[in-house]
Amino acid sequence: MNLPNGIRKKRSFLEIKDGNGWTAWNPYHSKLSAYILAKGKHWPFKKKSIVLYLGAAEGNTISYLSNLCSDGRIIGVDISPTSMAELLLLAGEKTNIIPFLGDAHFPKQYHPHVNSPDIIYQDIAQGDQLDIFIRNYEYFKPKCGFLMLKSRSIKGNDKEIINQYKENLDAHFATVECINISKWAKGHRAYYVQ
């Protein structure tokens, strides 16, 4: 994949264009940045994209998506009130971010805020992260999705878990790309599905 518009490589890191020029996009703090550096092939994010972000945390990656999808919306769902407090501050600065304090197990709760997303992006480190992803994908039926898998959150052998997830995703989706991003995020794989 060629670097998308608004992103450039500087040394071994990325920079992203914002209103004030270029800002460093650290792959150690953003798995999406790691996906690009690991030569991921798919880039569905456009200016008008609507993104459902599950596991939004404090909003590090959401902040960059907000710049990339400047005419779209990023709906950030997180279960932690502490993380949500940080995300609310970010949403005060960036008007296309919609924070939602809630549980990603229950897509019906945040459906009114999301409507029909183009992309689901999930970064939730818990044992049933695949079930959560598939439940939300089947509920919202987006064009594509990203699943940032943390194998250490699941009981078992890392290699077996990664292979099992790939098989499960292959059974649900026509396109599944698995990218090793463990150089930047220990024990992680980035999956793109369509």
GIWO-V224143 format. One record per residue. RES is the residue in one small letter. SS is DSSP state (alpha for helix, beta for strand, coil for the rest). PHI is phi in radians with two decimals (NA if undefined). Layout:
# GIWO-V224143
res=RES ss=SS phi=PHI
res=RES ss=SS phi=PHI
This chain:
# GIWO-V224143
res=m ss=coil phi=NA
res=n ss=coil phi=-1.24
res=l ss=coil phi=-1.12
res=p ss=coil phi=-1.14
res=n ss=coil phi=-0.99
res=g ss=coil phi=1.50
res=i ss=beta phi=-2.27
res=r ss=beta phi=-2.42
res=k ss=beta phi=-1.70
res=k ss=beta phi=-2.31
res=r ss=coil phi=0.99
res=s ss=coil phi=-1.83
res=f ss=beta phi=-2.10
res=l ss=beta phi=-1.92
res=e ss=beta phi=-2.24
res=i ss=beta phi=-2.17
res=k ss=beta phi=-1.43
res=d ss=beta phi=-2.31
res=g ss=coil phi=-1.06
res=n ss=coil phi=-1.81
res=g ss=beta phi=2.14
res=w ss=beta phi=-1.98
res=t ss=beta phi=-2.13
res=a ss=beta phi=-1.12
res=w ss=beta phi=-2.10
res=n ss=coil phi=-1.37
res=p ss=coil phi=-1.21
res=y ss=coil phi=-1.37
res=h ss=coil phi=-2.02
res=s ss=coil phi=-2.47
res=k ss=alpha phi=-1.20
res=l ss=alpha phi=-1.20
res=s ss=alpha phi=-1.11
res=a ss=alpha phi=-1.07
res=y ss=alpha phi=-1.02
res=i ss=alpha phi=-1.14
res=l ss=alpha phi=-1.14
res=a ss=coil phi=-1.46
res=k ss=coil phi=1.24
res=g ss=coil phi=-1.06
res=k ss=coil phi=-1.65
res=h ss=coil phi=-1.94
res=w ss=coil phi=-2.49
res=p ss=coil phi=-1.51
res=f ss=coil phi=-1.27
res=k ss=coil phi=-2.18
res=k ss=coil phi=-0.98
res=k ss=coil phi=-1.75
res=s ss=coil phi=-1.12
res=i ss=beta phi=-1.84
res=v ss=beta phi=-2.05
res=l ss=beta phi=-1.66
res=y ss=beta phi=-1.91
res=l ss=beta phi=-1.71
res=g ss=coil phi=1.54
res=a ss=coil phi=-1.14
res=a ss=coil phi=0.92
res=e ss=coil phi=-1.42
res=g ss=coil phi=1.75
res=n ss=alpha phi=-1.04
res=t ss=alpha phi=-1.17
res=i ss=alpha phi=-1.02
res=s ss=alpha phi=-1.03
res=y ss=alpha phi=-1.25
res=l ss=alpha phi=-1.09
res=s ss=alpha phi=-1.05
res=n ss=alpha phi=-1.22
res=l ss=alpha phi=-1.18
res=c ss=coil phi=-1.86
res=s ss=coil phi=-1.06
res=d ss=coil phi=-1.78
res=g ss=coil phi=-1.87
res=r ss=beta phi=-2.42
res=i ss=beta phi=-2.11
res=i ss=beta phi=-1.75
res=g ss=beta phi=-1.74
res=v ss=beta phi=-1.84
res=d ss=beta phi=-2.61
res=i ss=coil phi=-1.58
res=s ss=coil phi=-1.57
res=p ss=alpha phi=-1.07
res=t ss=alpha phi=-1.14
res=s ss=alpha phi=-1.10
res=m ss=alpha phi=-1.11
res=a ss=alpha phi=-1.07
res=e ss=alpha phi=-1.18
res=l ss=alpha phi=-1.14
res=l ss=alpha phi=-1.10
res=l ss=alpha phi=-1.10
res=l ss=alpha phi=-1.10
res=a ss=alpha phi=-1.13
res=g ss=alpha phi=-1.18
res=e ss=alpha phi=-1.56
res=k ss=coil phi=-2.08
res=t ss=coil phi=-1.28
res=n ss=coil phi=-1.69
res=i ss=beta phi=-1.82
res=i ss=beta phi=-2.03
res=p ss=beta phi=-1.41
res=f ss=beta phi=-2.43
res=l ss=beta phi=-1.44
res=g ss=coil phi=-3.06
res=d ss=coil phi=-1.75
res=a ss=coil phi=-1.16
res=h ss=coil phi=-1.22
res=f ss=coil phi=-2.15
res=p ss=alpha phi=-1.03
res=k ss=alpha phi=-1.07
res=q ss=alpha phi=-1.11
res=y ss=alpha phi=-1.83
res=h ss=alpha phi=-0.93
res=p ss=alpha phi=-1.04
res=h ss=alpha phi=-1.50
res=v ss=alpha phi=-1.71
res=n ss=coil phi=1.13
res=s ss=coil phi=-2.16
res=p ss=coil phi=-1.30
res=d ss=coil phi=-1.39
res=i ss=beta phi=-2.42
res=i ss=beta phi=-1.89
res=y ss=beta phi=-2.13
res=q ss=beta phi=-2.20
res=d ss=coil phi=-2.42
res=i ss=coil phi=-2.12
res=a ss=coil phi=-1.68
res=q ss=coil phi=-2.62
res=g ss=coil phi=-0.98
res=d ss=coil phi=-1.80
res=q ss=alpha phi=-1.05
res=l ss=alpha phi=-1.18
res=d ss=alpha phi=-1.04
res=i ss=alpha phi=-1.08
res=f ss=alpha phi=-1.08
res=i ss=alpha phi=-1.14
res=r ss=alpha phi=-1.04
res=n ss=alpha phi=-1.21
res=y ss=alpha phi=-1.12
res=e ss=alpha phi=-1.19
res=y ss=alpha phi=-1.26
res=f ss=alpha phi=-1.62
res=k ss=coil phi=0.87
res=p ss=coil phi=-1.31
res=k ss=coil phi=-1.26
res=c ss=beta phi=-2.86
res=g ss=beta phi=-2.71
res=f ss=beta phi=-2.11
res=l ss=beta phi=-2.11
res=m ss=beta phi=-1.66
res=l ss=beta phi=-1.55
res=k ss=beta phi=-1.83
res=s ss=alpha phi=-1.16
res=r ss=alpha phi=-1.26
res=s ss=alpha phi=-1.47
res=i ss=coil phi=-2.08
res=k ss=coil phi=-1.21
res=g ss=coil phi=2.28
res=n ss=coil phi=-1.36
res=d ss=alpha phi=-0.91
res=k ss=alpha phi=-1.09
res=e ss=alpha phi=-1.13
res=i ss=alpha phi=-1.09
res=i ss=alpha phi=-1.07
res=n ss=alpha phi=-1.13
res=q ss=alpha phi=-1.13
res=y ss=alpha phi=-1.10
res=k ss=alpha phi=-1.06
res=e ss=alpha phi=-1.08
res=n ss=alpha phi=-1.09
res=l ss=alpha phi=-1.20
res=d ss=alpha phi=-1.03
res=a ss=alpha phi=-1.26
res=h ss=alpha phi=-1.76
res=f ss=coil phi=-2.25
res=a ss=coil phi=-1.28
res=t ss=coil phi=-2.09
res=v ss=beta phi=-2.39
res=e ss=beta phi=-1.98
res=c ss=beta phi=-2.00
res=i ss=beta phi=-2.10
res=n ss=beta phi=-1.39
res=i ss=coil phi=-1.98
res=s ss=coil phi=-1.17
res=k ss=coil phi=-1.05
res=w ss=coil phi=-1.86
res=a ss=coil phi=-2.28
res=k ss=coil phi=-0.96
res=g ss=coil phi=1.30
res=h ss=beta phi=-1.96
res=r ss=beta phi=-2.20
res=a ss=beta phi=-1.85
res=y ss=beta phi=-1.93
res=y ss=beta phi=-1.88
res=v ss=beta phi=-2.30
res=q ss=coil phi=-2.65
